[in-house]
Amino acid sequence: QVQVVESGGGLVQPGGSLRVSCVFSGTIPGSALMAWYRQAPGGERELVAQVTDRGTATYADAVTGRFTAVRDNAGKALYLHMSSLKPEDTAVYSCKLSSLFLNTDYWGQGTQVTVSS
């Protein structure tokens, strides 16, 4: 059984930095894509960053240059390093694991990130 767990959210001042983590347990056959999404209050869920199992990362325009997504060597953890945070980055950040072989997505419960003075 695959489980996805996020951690590391919290309150940070504008201009500050924060790292959120995502770890999955269980076994995924073949390739797996890992991604961070976020959903602000009253907003729709949007893709923030995704990383292939080879470590290639892509980012939303709103976070490019400020956020860095990195997978560990085992491919079972995904970290999102966020810097120069803005109030508009406030959201619940959720991690998604996508099994290309199983054509299945697994979601974590999300972690709250609040950027406020």
Secondary structure, DSSP 4 states (H G I P E B T S, - for coil): --EEEEE--EEE-TT--EEEEEEEES---S-EEEEEEEE-TTS--EEEEEE-TT--EEE-TTTTTTEEEEE-TTSSEEEEEE-S--GGG-EEEEEEEEETTTTEEEE---EEEEE--
